[in-house]
Every structure is written in structure tokens, then in C-alpha cells.
Amino acid sequence: MEFFISDALAQAGGSPQGGGLLSLLPLVVIFVVFYFLLIRPQQKRAKQHREMVAALKKGDEVVTGGGILGKITDTDDNFVTVEIANGVSVKVQRHSVAQMMPKGTTKAS
């Protein structure tokens, strides 16, 4: 049992001295690492998506979250109409647009 519990700590009857701020240091370091590796990049991507959705206009070629490729034919405050084939249009929510594609993408497919 002496292997698991140090004799000096057992005789002192408590934890080592100076454990106040020093014991919080690993927790602070973990939070900082999580912020820079997880939280900050996710906020940046969300901001870029909001800006892209706000900038959608007629004639843009987009891909929806469901993978539908098409050209925007009409815009509204909450919805856009995407033409996916000649004479076939689908009305989707603006936020379901996942990505804008370069001009001419729909002609190549």
C-alpha cells in the first residue's frame, strides 16, 4: 500500500502546499486549447456561412445541404428558388444552401 500513498503525504494529513492556483492551471490550459482548436474555428465557419447566405442573389449557382446542384432563379427573405433542371424548380430555405459554386458548374454536369 505504500506504493500508492506517499508516507510524507500520509503523515502531513492532507494535500501538498501551494495547491490553490496551481491546481487550476491544467483546467485553464485545457479550456484555452479547446477554444483555439474547436470553438474559434466553428464560430469562423458559422460567420462565413451567414455572410454567404446573406449575399445570395439571382443567377448564383449553389449546392444545398441535401446535395442538390442548381441555379438561383428567385430570392426571398427566407427562401430561394433553385432551378435544378430545365423547367424544374425547387424552393428551399436560404440557410439550407451549403455552398456557392463557380459560374458554369451546372452546365458542365
Steps between C-alpha positions, in 0.01 A plus 500: 500500500797728550542499125172691448518741794813694576603486865570872510149589378339249730683642803423861406131415500405679179599618158827669412535873561451758221213314335269803458568666166738233386227237507280713271776544241432172309130585478576845359747352249241245382240775454744715299591204276130418444428862416768526234453151352121458515295807592677774302514314164133402532400863563705607198328245274156604629579866428616418146180300438280787627680744269467262203127448563444875529679558168294251294354654185328396181731313262729353767570129470469320832496161668241440773554305817330202335747505210274658237694706245322783325472866408308754708209645303322694775584621849287583801574595860491139618491290182674470165373325188762273346463374143646150494406413138323672211154583632557332839530738795522429870434750779742458792586694813790741466693334782480160329736630230830337593739637239524735204652350187699671225305629199444235235494204737141405418573500126788256544291244687 
